[in-house]
Amino acid sequence: MPEAELAWVSDYRPDRLAHMQQLYPDVRTTRDYTDLLASDVDAVAIATPVSTHHHLALAALRAGKHVLVEKPIAATVAQAEDIAATAEREGLVAMVGHTFLYNPAVTAVRDLVARQELGQVYYISGTRVNLGLFQPDINVVWDLAPHDVSILLHVLGSDPVWASTTGESYVQHGRGIHDMAYVTLRFPSGIMATLRLSWLDPVKIRRFTVVGSQKMLVYDDIAANKVILYDKGVETPPYSDTMEEFQMSYRHGPETVVPVAWEEPLRAECRDLANAILTGRVPESHAWLGVKVVRVLEAAQRSLLNGGGREAIGS
């Protein structure tokens, strides 16, 4: 990236630092992150366990550094709000790594929904499953759902009002870390979104289905044709006197591959960070969006622990 230069890398593992120096001989390395914060770097990317995000992000912001924090931005809403408010107060950029906001296929889905190509959106179902990677400190909801929640907020342009979650811990049962979960989110317009999340599935799936009153679409992040629009639907007669007159009308129209001009989402995300620092504008994946995502995750977690009851999502 011409807008930025890699200057420092901090990691506890000497082998990782040695590898970085092989790849980038001019980069300085350290096992003590405070060395990095004491340097003249402008921005810091934090890709560490979620429990450390708040402490490290605040340390970087207080040292005058802009920050890009991997998802989720923090382990609690209070911590997430602290990061966002501190950055705002210090006049610094705080961003969260919701990379799918920069995915051209997700942008295509958002644009189709915004143009009402699907008519009224009824419901959305998402599947994000694979075999591993099992996390030792967070469950599958905190690991995988941030992607899907950020996509939903981006595509629908609104926040859910409640969450309901059920799941189970099969592999790490003794530690109580759930490795599969079903999350249901309800939006103010009546849209229902369901997410299937798992580290314990034989096939990697990354798929969203959006069902509308006029058309439907499937976004498959793994497929070559990532977004397909289906001219399918069902209509009921406005009035009928007899059962013979009451007949559902099913429409089975053509499928359309939605063209997507591909760009690496991570590159676009990093460029957004650099441009936000250089121009002062708010990045797409700003810290307050990260706060919204954590609000949803907290509500989903509460529901997971209380047997799947509906938990309100604050604002």
ROMIPA-804667 format. One line per field, with one value per residue (C-alpha): chain; x, y, z. Coordinates in steps of 0.02 Angstrom, whole numbers, always signed. Example, Ala and Ser with C-alpha at 12.3 -4.5 7.8 and 13.67 -1.06 7.14 Angstrom:
residues 2
cadena <- [A, A]
east <- [+615, +684]
north <- [-225, -53]
up <- [+390, +357]
//
This chain:
residues 315
cadena <- [A, A, A, A, A, A, A, A, A, A, A, A, A, A, A, A, A, A, A, A, A, A, A, A, A, A, A, A, A, A, A, A, A, A, A, A, A, A, A, A, A, A, A, A, A, A, A, A, A, A, A, A, A, A, A, A, A, A, A, A, A, A, A, A, A, A, A, A, A, A, A, A, A, A, A, A, A, A, A, A, A, A, A, A, A, A, A, A, A, A, A, A, A, A, A, A, A, A, A, A, A, A, A, A, A, A, A, A, A, A, A, A, A, A, A, A, A, A, A, A, A, A, A, A, A, A, A, A, A, A, A, A, A, A, A, A, A, A, A, A, A, A, A, A, A, A, A, A, A, A, A, A, A, A, A, A, A, A, A, A, A, A, A, A, A, A, A, A, A, A, A, A, A, A, A, A, A, A, A, A, A, A, A, A, A, A, A, A, A, A, A, A, A, A, A, A, A, A, A, A, A, A, A, A, A, A, A, A, A, A, A, A, A, A, A, A, A, A, A, A, A, A, A, A, A, A, A, A, A, A, A, A, A, A, A, A, A, A, A, A, A, A, A, A, A, A, A, A, A, A, A, A, A, A, A, A, A, A, A, A, A, A, A, A, A, A, A, A, A, A, A, A, A, A, A, A, A, A, A, A, A, A, A, A, A, A, A, A, A, A, A, A, A, A, A, A, A, A, A, A, A, A, A, A, A, A, A, A, A, A, A, A, A, A, A]
east <- [+0, +76, -20, +67, +232, +253, +375, +356, +292, +263, +231, +267, +333, +515, +486, +349, +461, +602, +483, +428, +608, +640, +491, +524, +708, +683, +545, +588, +525, +495, +415, +362, +219, +261, +417, +302, +191, +344, +397, +342, +218, +51, -64, -69, -162, -213, -240, -237, -357, -521, -492, -340, -420, -481, -318, -209, -323, -331, -142, -118, -245, -170, -1, -75, -92, -238, -299, -373, -437, -485, -666, -750, -684, -696, -763, -903, -1011, -934, -759, -811, -890, -733, -625, -742, -763, -576, -535, -668, -602, -421, -464, -398, -465, -526, -580, -635, -592, -765, -688, -852, -907, -774, -825, -893, -1019, -1092, -1099, -1196, -1321, -1342, -1373, -1503, -1596, -1584, -1656, -1797, -1755, -1820, -1975, -2006, -1874, -1958, -1815, -1629, -1541, -1354, -1238, -1057, -988, -825, -715, -617, -532, -581, -546, -488, -560, -718, -864, -924, -1046, -908, -792, -904, -1060, -970, -952, -1136, -1199, -1094, -1160, -1340, -1318, -1234, -1362, -1520, -1465, -1549, -1513, -1602, -1713, -1693, -1587, -1622, -1484, -1472, -1315, -1206, -1026, -981, -792, -749, -894, -790, -742, -918, -862, -1003, -944, -1112, -1256, -1414, -1444, -1609, -1619, -1777, -1771, -1894, -1969, -2016, -1869, -1808, -1627, -1565, -1382, -1311, -1136, -1019, -838, -896, -957, -883, -904, -853, -1006, -1019, -1193, -1332, -1508, -1619, -1804, -1913, -2091, -2038, -1870, -1742, -1554, -1411, -1241, -1110, -939, -852, -936, -867, -1032, -1051, -1223, -1368, -1538, -1690, -1851, -1955, -2100, -2276, -2434, -2604, -2767, -2839, -3011, -3098, -3270, -3224, -3074, -3071, -3042, -2908, -2750, -2574, -2484, -2303, -2177, -2024, -1930, -1749, -1591, -1472, -1290, -1256, -1092, -964, -804, -690, -564, -475, -580, -432, -340, -494, -511, -329, -346, -500, -397, -257, -378, -471, -306, -251, -418, -504, -662, -752, -707, -842, -802, -789, -778, -959, -1014, -905, -1003, -1167, -1101, -1044, -1217, -1293, -1161, -1192, -1380, -1350, -1234, -1361, -1491, -1372, -1348, -1533, -1599, -1634, -1753, -1771, -1647, -1672, -1531, -1498, -1452]
north <- [+0, +166, +255, +161, +82, -64, -7, -117, -289, -346, -527, -638, -776, -757, -875, -761, -609, -699, -743, -562, -503, -629, -561, -377, -348, -163, -192, -174, -311, -324, -439, -286, -191, -34, -16, +1, +128, +232, +241, +368, +253, +333, +182, +11, -146, -257, -442, -523, -622, -529, -513, -401, -285, -154, -137, -133, -15, +109, +102, +139, +281, +360, +352, +452, +308, +273, +94, -47, -182, -354, -410, -404, -237, -287, -418, -309, -162, -53, -89, -59, +108, +156, +127, +223, +369, +381, +389, +522, +624, +611, +651, +483, +350, +189, +54, -127, -267, -305, -353, -406, -224, -208, -365, -316, -459, -393, -220, -293, -373, -210, -114, -240, -227, -37, -28, -144, -268, -404, -306, -313, -417, -555, -649, -689, -850, -866, -1016, -998, -1169, -1267, -1390, -1280, -1172, -1204, -1053, -1076, -914, -869, -971, -991, -845, -721, -796, -815, -709, -540, -568, -603, -470, -337, -395, -385, -209, -156, -233, -186, -17, -49, -131, -286, -266, -437, -595, -776, -907, -1093, -1198, -1332, -1367, -1540, -1539, -1419, -1468, -1464, -1284, -1232, -1158, -1179, -1246, -1232, -1111, -1048, -861, -776, -587, -484, -314, -170, -194, -373, -451, -609, -663, -834, -882, -1058, -1057, -1203, -1256, -1436, -1461, -1568, -1440, -1257, -1152, -963, -927, -798, -816, -662, -693, -549, -524, -509, -596, -694, -703, -812, -741, -879, -812, -973, -992, -922, -832, -754, -672, -750, -665, -778, -714, -826, -792, -832, -728, -754, -700, -540, -621, -786, -859, -1042, -1155, -1185, -1000, -988, -1041, -984, -916, -974, -886, -978, -851, -849, -844, -698, -695, -524, -454, -416, -318, -409, -324, -401, -345, -337, -219, -109, -109, -58, +78, +145, +158, +251, +370, +404, +452, +560, +648, +647, +565, +425, +251, +128, +7, +137, +97, +142, +11, -109, -58, -103, -275, -309, -257, -394, -520, -481, -506, -668, -729, -689, -787, -933, -944, -928, -1066, -967, -835, -671, -540, -356, -269, -95, +59]
up <- [+0, -52, +87, +227, +279, +399, +534, +690, +738, +917, +967, +1116, +1004, +947, +800, +732, +751, +661, +519, +506, +494, +354, +258, +300, +342, +380, +507, +692, +807, +993, +1121, +1223, +1140, +1240, +1132, +983, +1071, +1118, +936, +806, +716, +672, +684, +767, +713, +859, +819, +991, +1103, +1128, +1316, +1281, +1152, +1275, +1369, +1213, +1115, +1259, +1282, +1096, +1094, +1250, +1163, +1019, +897, +782, +802, +699, +817, +756, +780, +900, +958, +1142, +1261, +1333, +1280, +1415, +1351, +1170, +1216, +1311, +1157, +1042, +1163, +1199, +1014, +988, +1133, +1075, +893, +834, +716, +798, +678, +699, +578, +510, +343, +262, +255, +120, +26, -147, -140, +23, -54, -201, -81, +14, -148, -208, -42, -41, -218, -162, -300, -183, -132, +55, +142, +243, +323, +310, +352, +369, +387, +443, +486, +468, +561, +683, +730, +911, +1021, +1201, +1271, +1174, +1109, +930, +945, +988, +858, +704, +732, +723, +536, +508, +628, +542, +373, +434, +505, +343, +225, +321, +389, +557, +723, +792, +944, +1024, +1014, +1054, +1056, +1086, +1074, +1149, +1197, +1137, +1117, +1259, +1370, +1528, +1494, +1444, +1278, +1151, +984, +894, +909, +825, +842, +799, +781, +762, +675, +699, +526, +568, +474, +558, +538, +590, +600, +609, +681, +711, +729, +718, +541, +401, +261, +262, +219, +207, +141, +161, +93, +83, +50, -10, -68, -251, -268, -169, -171, -112, -65, -57, -11, -65, -236, -398, -430, -259, -278, -372, -386, -402, -481, -370, -253, -199, -204, -122, -206, -131, -101, -129, -89, -101, -72, -261, -291, -156, -247, -209, -361, -371, -481, -544, -647, -706, -602, -627, -579, -504, -570, -435, -470, -351, -238, -89, +61, +181, +64, +52, +241, +267, +135, +224, +385, +296, +209, +372, +455, +309, +277, +447, +381, +474, +410, +358, +499, +636, +821, +860, +734, +833, +988, +902, +856, +1035, +1099, +990, +1047, +1231, +1209, +1114, +1252, +1388, +1293, +1268, +1455, +1501, +1389, +1231, +1298, +1206, +1266, +1224, +1131, +1200, +1102]
//
